[in-house]
Amino acid sequence: MERTKPITDLVNQQYPSGITLLSEGKTSGVLFFLCKGEVEVKKAGIPICKVSKPGAVFGEISVLLDKPHTATVTTTKPSSFVVAHNAQLFFRNNPDAGYYIAQLLAARLLDLNESFIGLQADVMKKSSAQLSSKKLLNALKSAHTCPATIPAKPTKKGKRSSS
């Protein structure tokens, strides 16, 4: 999609380490696009992952589904973000942003599906008695995909490339 006007409704913000940006179970209506730094994502108090890749987005599920945040996101290093404080207005004024978020969510879904299929194959190979609860928990934890950036463009064979 080609942009015909500049993106509006965004501000640059800096946060020190230890700041909670989004709290699980609460709503904020805010979207955070990571520029630099690192955050930790926790679900039910359990660390899921750390994210430091520029372009990662946080808060989109809550905004798009009009539901409370599904995880807590906290800075672990001084971090800078581009922030949409009124994400609904941001999406209305910048339809290309919706396409960007759709790409991110599709990439997460693909990664989650691939992780689930791998986990299912592992479980099928072993009896439930051989699969330790710790290994199962680690496999499920790794299957939870953290915020991604724009997925790589598909190649002609349908595989994602890194370019």
N, CA, C and O of each residue as an XYZ file, in Angstrom:
652
protein
N       0.846     -1.185      0.000
C       0.000      0.000      0.000
C       0.887      1.242      0.000
O       1.862      1.334      0.746
N       0.528      2.175     -0.840
C       1.308      3.397     -0.932
C       0.676      4.470     -0.058
O      -0.535      4.687     -0.097
N       1.507      5.135      0.724
C       1.010      6.197      1.610
C       0.812      7.468      0.808
O       1.658      7.835     -0.009
N      -0.294      8.130      1.039
C      -0.551      9.396      0.372
C      -0.452     10.566      1.331
O      -0.387     11.718      0.901
N      -0.441     10.283      2.636
C      -0.299     11.342      3.629
C       0.519     10.805      4.799
O       0.605      9.591      4.985
N       1.117     11.687      5.583
C       1.952     11.206      6.690
C       1.119     10.555      7.791
O      -0.051     10.885      7.985
N       1.746      9.631      8.500
C       1.077      8.990      9.637
C       0.870     10.026     10.730
O       1.770     10.806     11.044
N      -0.321     10.023     11.303
C      -0.644     10.974     12.364
C      -0.964     10.228     13.644
O      -1.030      8.999     13.661
N      -1.161     10.972     14.702
C      -1.621     10.434     15.986
C      -0.563      9.623     16.729
O      -0.905      8.803     17.582
N       0.724      9.838     16.420
C       1.809      9.123     17.085
C       2.731     10.097     17.804
O       2.936     11.225     17.356
N       3.284      9.646     18.926
C       4.289     10.438     19.642
C       5.467      9.532     19.985
O       5.295      8.334     20.206
N       6.660     10.111     20.029
C       7.851      9.385     20.469
C       7.956      9.512     21.979
O       7.833     10.606     22.530
N       8.187      8.376     22.648
C       8.313      8.406     24.103
C       9.452      7.505     24.547
O       9.698      6.448     23.965
N      10.151      7.951     25.606
C      11.243      7.204     26.219
C      10.771      6.710     27.585
O      10.064      7.416     28.304
N      11.173      5.484     27.931
C      10.837      4.925     29.237
C      12.078      4.294     29.849
O      12.834      3.619     29.150
N      12.301      4.504     31.147
C      13.432      3.829     31.810
C      13.101      2.349     32.043
O      11.963      1.923     31.847
N      14.084      1.589     32.453
C      13.896      0.187     32.801
C      12.918      0.064     33.964
O      12.908      0.904     34.864
N      12.096     -0.985     33.944
C      11.191     -1.262     35.057
C       9.824     -0.622     34.968
O       9.053     -0.691     35.925
N       9.498      0.000     33.845
C       8.187      0.648     33.683
C       7.204     -0.327     33.034
O       7.491     -0.900     31.983
N       6.047     -0.510     33.666
C       5.004     -1.352     33.087
C       4.215     -0.524     32.088
O       3.587      0.474     32.443
N       4.258     -0.951     30.837
C       3.552     -0.246     29.763
C       2.100     -0.696     29.667
O       1.197      0.126     29.508
N       1.881     -2.000     29.764
C       0.549     -2.586     29.669
C       0.385     -3.607     30.790
O       1.312     -4.358     31.090
N      -0.774     -3.633     31.396
C      -1.043     -4.581     32.493
C      -2.110     -5.570     32.082
O      -3.189     -5.192     31.624
N      -1.794     -6.846     32.252
C      -2.734     -7.914     31.938
C      -4.044     -7.680     32.688
O      -4.050     -7.377     33.881
N      -5.157     -7.830     31.957
C      -6.470     -7.687     32.574
C      -7.008     -6.266     32.582
O      -8.166     -6.049     32.940
N      -6.191     -5.295     32.196
C      -6.643     -3.901     32.148
C      -6.699     -3.440     30.700
O      -6.092     -4.055     29.823
N      -7.422     -2.366     30.451
C      -7.478     -1.802     29.106
C      -6.820     -0.432     29.122
O      -6.860      0.280     30.125
N      -6.218     -0.076     28.000
C      -5.568      1.234     27.917
C      -5.892      1.963     26.618
O      -5.867      3.193     26.581
N      -6.193      1.227     25.557
C      -6.435      1.852     24.260
C      -5.165      2.368     23.613
O      -5.227      3.155     22.669
N      -4.009      1.934     24.109
C      -2.714      2.437     23.646
C      -1.968      1.353     22.877
O      -2.003      0.176     23.237
N      -1.293      1.775     21.808
C      -0.404      0.898     21.031
C       1.022      1.380     21.204
O       1.281      2.582     21.156
N       1.955      0.453     21.404
C       3.371      0.769     21.530
C       4.135      0.084     20.398
O       4.034     -1.131     20.228
N       4.895      0.853     19.625
C       5.783      0.330     18.590
C       7.211      0.505     19.111
O       7.670      1.633     19.290
N       7.911     -0.598     19.353
C       9.263     -0.540     19.906
C      10.244     -0.008     18.865
O      10.304     -0.505     17.740
N      11.005      1.000     19.253
C      12.067      1.542     18.400
C      13.426      1.029     18.851
O      14.244      0.595     18.039
N      13.652      1.087     20.163
C      14.939      0.687     20.726
C      14.720      0.291     22.179
O      13.897      0.889     22.873
N      15.465     -0.725     22.643
C      15.360     -1.147     24.029
C      14.898     -2.583     24.130
O      15.082     -3.376     23.206
N      14.292     -2.912     25.271
C      13.850     -4.288     25.505
C      12.699     -4.291     26.496
O      12.670     -3.506     27.443
N      11.747     -5.193     26.259
C      10.633     -5.387     27.181
C      10.503     -6.870     27.496
O      10.953     -7.732     26.741
N       9.872     -7.138     28.636
C       9.548     -8.506     29.007
C       8.038     -8.646     28.973
O       7.308     -7.770     29.438
N       7.582     -9.753     28.421
C       6.157    -10.054     28.346
C       5.876    -11.158     29.359
O       6.522    -12.206     29.347
N       4.896    -10.908     30.244
C       4.498    -11.906     31.248
C       3.013    -12.185     31.112
O       2.211    -11.288     30.852
N       2.670    -13.451     31.295
C       1.271    -13.879     31.290
C       1.025    -14.574     32.616
O       1.722    -15.530     32.955
N       0.048    -14.106     33.364
C      -0.257    -14.655     34.695
C       0.992    -14.649     35.573
O       1.203    -15.562     36.371
N       1.810    -13.621     35.419
C       3.029    -13.481     36.224
C       4.194    -14.336     35.762
O       5.279    -14.258     36.338
N       3.994    -15.149     34.736
C       5.050    -16.030     34.226
C       5.734    -15.359     33.038
O       5.069    -14.999     32.067
N       7.063    -15.187     33.107
C       7.771    -14.593     31.960
C       7.603    -15.463     30.717
O       7.872    -16.664     30.750
N       7.162    -14.857     29.636
C       6.951    -15.559     28.372
C       8.132    -15.325     27.445
O       8.654    -16.267     26.849
N       8.554    -14.068     27.322
C       9.680    -13.762     26.450
C      10.156    -12.334     26.690
O       9.490    -11.529     27.341
N      11.326    -12.056     26.144
C      11.848    -10.694     26.093
C      11.907    -10.314     24.626
O      12.254    -11.133     23.774
N      11.567     -9.065     24.335
C      11.512     -8.593     22.951
C      12.375     -7.347     22.837
O      12.245     -6.412     23.628
N      13.263     -7.342     21.841
C      14.114     -6.171     21.615
C      14.168     -5.786     20.142
O      14.923     -4.890     19.766
N      13.391     -6.441     19.317
C      13.428     -6.187     17.879
C      12.628     -4.932     17.527
O      11.429     -4.867     17.796
N      13.281     -3.945     16.932
C      12.549     -2.743     16.530
C      11.374     -3.088     15.611
O      11.486     -3.941     14.731
N      10.257     -2.412     15.832
C       9.056     -2.650     15.047
C       8.045     -3.535     15.752
O       6.898     -3.634     15.317
N       8.460     -4.186     16.846
C       7.514     -5.023     17.595
C       6.393     -4.129     18.129
O       6.626     -2.978     18.498
N       5.187     -4.668     18.164
C       4.004     -3.906     18.572
C       3.386     -4.553     19.796
O       3.334     -5.778     19.908
N       2.918     -3.720     20.712
C       2.301     -4.191     21.947
C       0.978     -3.463     22.153
O       0.893     -2.251     21.951
N      -0.056     -4.207     22.555
C      -1.369     -3.627     22.839
C      -2.383     -3.824     21.736
O      -3.548     -3.460     21.892
N      -1.953     -4.402     20.607
C      -2.842     -4.505     19.446
C      -4.015     -5.444     19.666
O      -5.110     -5.174     19.172
N      -3.822     -6.531     20.384
C      -4.928     -7.483     20.595
C      -6.039     -6.813     21.396
O      -7.216     -6.938     21.058
N      -5.670     -6.112     22.444
C      -6.645     -5.412     23.271
C      -7.408     -4.370     22.458
O      -8.628     -4.253     22.568
N      -6.677     -3.620     21.644
C      -7.301     -2.559     20.850
C      -8.243     -3.147     19.802
O      -9.382     -2.702     19.665
N      -7.764     -4.142     19.069
C      -8.558     -4.693     17.975
C      -9.790     -5.455     18.450
O     -10.833     -5.420     17.797
N      -9.674     -6.143     19.585
C     -10.793     -6.942     20.088
C     -11.602     -6.226     21.159
O     -12.605     -6.754     21.638
N     -11.171     -5.020     21.538
C     -11.823     -4.253     22.593
C     -11.959     -5.095     23.860
O     -13.025     -5.178     24.470
N     -10.838     -5.718     24.232
C     -10.760     -6.585     25.414
C      -9.595     -6.115     26.281
O      -8.748     -5.357     25.809
N      -9.536     -6.548     27.533
C      -8.377     -6.214     28.367
C      -7.093     -6.816     27.789
O      -7.131     -7.776     27.019
N      -5.970     -6.239     28.174
C      -4.670     -6.740     27.717
C      -4.493     -8.191     28.142
O      -4.889     -8.582     29.240
N      -3.891     -8.985     27.256
C      -3.708    -10.414     27.509
C      -2.393    -10.725     28.209
O      -2.152    -11.871     28.590
N      -1.540     -9.722     28.382
C      -0.246     -9.922     29.036
C       0.218     -8.598     29.629
O      -0.299     -7.531     29.296
N       1.199     -8.690     30.510
C       1.837     -7.501     31.081
C       3.144     -7.282     30.345
O       3.918     -8.219     30.145
N       3.389     -6.050     29.943
C       4.607     -5.699     29.212
C       5.364     -4.655     30.026
O       4.832     -3.592     30.345
N       6.622     -4.979     30.361
C       7.452     -4.118     31.207
C       8.809     -3.898     30.555
O       9.405     -4.837     30.029
N       9.295     -2.676     30.587
C      10.633     -2.408     30.047
C      11.686     -3.061     30.942
O      11.587     -3.008     32.168
N      12.691     -3.675     30.320
C      13.798     -4.273     31.073
C      15.093     -3.502     30.846
O      16.098     -3.748     31.513
N      15.059     -2.575     29.904
C      16.172     -1.664     29.603
C      15.536     -0.327     29.249
O      14.356     -0.283     28.900
N      16.293      0.762     29.332
C      15.727      2.015     28.831
C      15.267      1.792     27.383
O      16.001      1.224     26.573
N      14.060      2.239     27.071
C      13.461      1.915     25.773
C      12.762      3.118     25.172
O      12.256      3.985     25.884
N      12.743      3.156     23.845
C      12.005      4.211     23.151
C      10.941      3.561     22.265
O      11.143      2.493     21.686
N       9.821      4.236     22.186
C       8.662      3.742     21.453
C       8.035      4.863     20.649
O       8.190      6.040     20.976
N       7.335      4.495     19.609
C       6.375      5.370     18.960
C       5.041      4.892     19.525
O       4.725      3.703     19.472
N       4.263      5.828     20.065
C       3.060      5.462     20.817
C       1.823      6.114     20.201
O       1.813      7.302     19.880
N       0.791      5.304     20.050
C      -0.529      5.801     19.654
C      -1.393      5.749     20.913
O      -1.845      4.676     21.313
N      -1.622      6.906     21.537
C      -2.393      6.932     22.786
C      -3.874      6.664     22.564
O      -4.560      6.178     23.463
N      -4.366      6.977     21.378
C      -5.738      6.631     21.022
C      -5.642      5.736     19.794
O      -5.751      6.206     18.662
N      -5.438      4.443     20.028
C      -5.182      3.507     18.940
C      -6.357      3.382     17.976
O      -6.146      3.199     16.777
N      -7.584      3.477     18.471
C      -8.748      3.406     17.580
C      -8.711      4.540     16.560
O      -8.915      4.315     15.367
N      -8.453      5.744     17.029
C      -8.341      6.901     16.133
C      -7.155      6.730     15.191
O      -7.241      7.051     14.006
N      -6.057      6.226     15.724
C      -4.869      5.985     14.908
C      -5.202      5.042     13.749
O      -4.814      5.309     12.611
N      -5.912      3.950     14.020
C      -6.269      3.017     12.953
C      -7.220      3.646     11.940
O      -7.093      3.412     10.739
N      -8.171      4.443     12.421
C      -9.104      5.103     11.496
C      -8.378      6.090     10.587
O      -8.675      6.175      9.395
N      -7.428      6.834     11.147
C      -6.703      7.839     10.370
C      -5.572      7.263      9.522
O      -5.090      7.927      8.604
N      -5.148      6.045      9.814
C      -3.998      5.439      9.137
C      -4.302      3.987      8.775
O      -3.819      3.072      9.441
N      -5.095      3.767      7.729
C      -5.490      2.396      7.390
C      -4.309      1.469      7.081
O      -4.425      0.256      7.261
N      -3.183      2.009      6.622
C      -2.015      1.167      6.367
C      -1.524      0.499      7.649
O      -0.934     -0.580      7.601
N      -1.765      1.133      8.788
C      -1.352      0.559     10.065
C      -2.110     -0.742     10.335
O      -1.547     -1.680     10.900
N      -3.367     -0.802      9.939
C      -4.142     -2.028     10.103
C      -3.562     -3.166      9.289
O      -3.538     -4.311      9.742
N      -3.096     -2.861      8.097
C      -2.461     -3.876      7.254
C      -1.167     -4.365      7.905
O      -0.888     -5.564      7.910
N      -0.385     -3.448      8.450
C       0.855     -3.794      9.148
C       0.563     -4.737     10.321
O       1.240     -5.751     10.490
N      -0.434     -4.402     11.116
C      -0.800     -5.233     12.266
C      -1.312     -6.589     11.789
O      -1.006     -7.613     12.399
N      -2.091     -6.607     10.701
C      -2.577     -7.882     10.165
C      -1.399     -8.775      9.764
O      -1.437     -9.984      9.995
N      -0.356     -8.196      9.168
C       0.832     -8.972      8.813
C       1.491     -9.554     10.063
O       1.886    -10.720     10.078
N       1.607     -8.740     11.107
C       2.215     -9.215     12.348
C       1.421    -10.365     12.955
O       1.987    -11.380     13.360
N       0.113    -10.194     13.011
C      -0.731    -11.233     13.607
C      -0.702    -12.513     12.773
O      -0.704    -13.613     13.326
N      -0.675    -12.377     11.458
C      -0.595    -13.560     10.597
C       0.739    -14.289     10.813
O       0.770    -15.519     10.841
N       1.830    -13.546     10.965
C       3.136    -14.164     11.209
C       3.135    -14.897     12.549
O       3.670    -16.001     12.654
N       2.533    -14.287     13.575
C       2.437    -14.945     14.879
C       1.619    -16.221     14.801
O       1.993    -17.243     15.377
N       0.494    -16.163     14.084
C      -0.359    -17.332     13.947
C       0.377    -18.455     13.226
O       0.287    -19.615     13.630
N       1.095    -18.126     12.174
C       1.871    -19.127     11.452
C       2.926    -19.755     12.364
O       3.075    -20.977     12.385
N       3.656    -18.931     13.116
C       4.666    -19.443     14.046
C       4.036    -20.322     15.123
O       4.580    -21.369     15.474
N       2.893    -19.894     15.642
C       2.208    -20.672     16.674
C       1.737    -22.016     16.127
O       1.873    -23.043     16.792
N       1.182    -22.008     14.912
C       0.747    -23.254     14.283
C       1.919    -24.211     14.091
O       1.804    -25.402     14.381
N       3.045    -23.693     13.605
C       4.222    -24.532     13.397
C       4.741    -25.086     14.723
O       5.138    -26.249     14.791
N       4.741    -24.271     15.771
C       5.178    -24.743     17.090
C       4.239    -25.818     17.623
O       4.685    -26.816     18.189
N       2.949    -25.611     17.442
C       1.966    -26.579     17.924
C       2.119    -27.912     17.197
O       2.053    -28.972     17.819
N       2.319    -27.862     15.894
C       2.501    -29.095     15.119
C       3.758    -29.828     15.589
O       3.751    -31.053     15.715
N       4.840    -29.084     15.850
C       6.061    -29.695     16.368
C       5.846    -30.326     17.732
O       6.333    -31.425     17.995
N       5.124    -29.639     18.595
C       4.826    -30.170     19.925
C       3.950    -31.418     19.817
O       4.178    -32.409     20.510
N       2.962    -31.361     18.955
C       2.080    -32.505     18.765
C       2.876    -33.708     18.254
O       2.638    -34.834     18.691
N       3.809    -33.483     17.341
C       4.638    -34.578     16.820
C       5.495    -35.172     17.936
O       5.653    -36.390     18.012
N       6.049    -34.321     18.804
C       6.854    -34.814     19.928
C       6.016    -35.668     20.872
O       6.468    -36.715     21.336
N       4.807    -35.224     21.151
C       3.924    -35.951     22.058
C       3.548    -37.297     21.444
O       3.477    -38.300     22.153
N       3.308    -37.329     20.151
C       2.941    -38.577     19.474
C       4.083    -39.595     19.513
O       3.841    -40.801     19.550
N       5.316    -39.113     19.503
C       6.487    -39.997     19.507
C       6.720    -40.623     20.876
O       7.291    -41.709     20.972
N       6.289    -39.955     21.923
C       6.559    -40.417     23.281
C       5.260    -40.711     24.004
O       4.228    -40.101     23.726
N       5.319    -41.628     24.911
C       4.130    -41.857     25.738
C       4.026    -40.705     26.728
O       5.022    -40.042     27.019
N       2.833    -40.467     27.244
C       2.666    -39.356     28.187
C       3.534    -39.520     29.415
O       3.927    -38.521     30.017
N       3.844    -40.727     29.804
C       4.681    -40.947     30.980
C       6.111    -40.485     30.725
O       6.790    -40.044     31.652
N       6.571    -40.579     29.491
C       7.941    -40.173     29.179
C       8.077    -38.667     29.031
O       9.175    -38.130     29.186
N       7.003    -37.987     28.740
C       7.062    -36.547     28.534
C       6.901    -35.854     29.881
O       5.807    -35.829     30.444
N       7.978    -35.300     30.390
C       7.931    -34.665     31.706
C       7.094    -33.394     31.656
O       6.984    -32.747     30.615
N       6.516    -33.053     32.779
C       5.696    -31.839     32.834
C       6.553    -30.610     32.585
O       6.078    -29.635     32.001
N       7.817    -30.638     33.021
C       8.707    -29.494     32.785
C       8.964    -29.325     31.293
O       8.931    -28.204     30.787
N       9.221    -30.423     30.582
C       9.468    -30.347     29.151
C       8.219    -29.856     28.418
O       8.312    -29.055     27.488
N       7.051    -30.343     28.843
C       5.805    -29.918     28.225
C       5.572    -28.429     28.447
O       5.182    -27.714     27.524
N       5.813    -27.956     29.680
C       5.660    -26.532     29.981
C       6.607    -25.700     29.130
O       6.204    -24.673     28.585
N       7.865    -26.129     29.008
C       8.831    -25.402     28.184
C       8.410    -25.386     26.722
O       8.571    -24.372     26.043
N       7.877    -26.493     26.232
C       7.426    -26.545     24.842
C       6.245    -25.611     24.620
O       6.186    -24.912     23.608
N       5.304    -25.596     25.561
C       4.160    -24.698     25.431
C       4.590    -23.243     25.526
O       4.069    -22.386     24.812
N       5.551    -22.968     26.419
C       6.055    -21.610     26.584
C       6.721    -21.134     25.297
O       6.516    -19.996     24.877
N       7.519    -22.001     24.670
C       8.188    -21.605     23.444
C       7.209    -21.498     22.286
O       7.472    -20.795     21.309
N       6.077    -22.194     22.391
C       5.071    -22.117     21.337
C       4.323    -20.794     21.373
O       3.744    -20.380     20.369
N       4.329    -20.122     22.532
C       3.670    -18.825     22.636
C       4.536    -17.816     21.893
O       5.658    -17.525     22.309
N       4.021    -17.294     20.810
C       4.813    -16.365     20.033
C       4.667    -14.968     20.581
O       3.564    -14.482     20.827
N       5.786    -14.347     20.761
C       5.819    -12.978     21.246
C       5.638    -12.012     20.096
O       5.679    -12.408     18.931
N       5.436    -10.743     20.420
C       5.254     -9.763     19.361
C       6.350     -9.856     18.313
O       7.538     -9.924     18.628
N       5.925     -9.857     17.084
C       6.843     -9.952     15.959
C       6.900     -8.618     15.239
O       6.143     -7.697     15.543
N       7.795     -8.531     14.295
C       7.840     -7.379     13.418
C       7.277     -7.813     12.078
O       6.814     -8.946     11.946
N       7.305     -6.950     11.093
C       6.733     -7.294      9.794
C       7.348     -8.597      9.314
O       8.571     -8.732      9.299
N       6.524     -9.556      8.923
C       7.062    -10.826      8.457
C       7.831    -10.648      7.154
O       7.578     -9.723      6.382
N       8.774    -11.555      6.932
C       9.526    -11.527      5.691
C       8.570    -11.778      4.537
O       7.542    -12.436      4.697
N       8.921    -11.247      3.376
C       8.063    -11.423      2.205
C       8.155    -12.860      1.717
O       9.233    -13.454      1.729
N       7.032    -13.422      1.288
C       7.062    -14.801      0.781
C       7.892    -14.890     -0.490
O       7.891    -13.975     -1.313
N       8.602    -16.002     -0.639
C       9.316    -16.264     -1.883
C       8.340    -16.939     -2.833
O       7.196    -17.198     -2.459
N       8.762    -17.221     -4.026
C       7.876    -17.855     -4.998
C       7.432    -19.240     -4.549
O       6.366    -19.709     -4.948
N       8.243    -19.901     -3.721
C       7.892    -21.238     -3.247
C       6.998    -21.176     -2.019
O       6.611    -22.221     -1.495
N       6.654    -19.960     -1.537
C       5.751    -19.825     -0.405
C       6.449    -19.784      0.935
O       5.786    -19.676      1.967
N       7.774    -19.869      0.951
C       8.498    -19.790      2.219
C       8.871    -18.347      2.489
O       9.110    -17.576      1.560
N       8.922    -17.980      3.767
C       9.285    -16.614      4.124
C      10.787    -16.445      3.983
O      11.567    -17.312      4.379
N      11.175    -15.319      3.413
C      12.600    -15.022      3.280
C      12.968    -13.966      4.281
O      12.092    -13.342      4.878
N      14.247    -13.754      4.475
C      14.684    -12.763      5.460
C      14.973    -11.424      4.823
O      15.413    -10.504      5.513
N      14.740    -11.283      3.529
C      15.025     -9.990      2.891
C      13.819     -9.097      2.848
O      13.898     -7.977      2.343
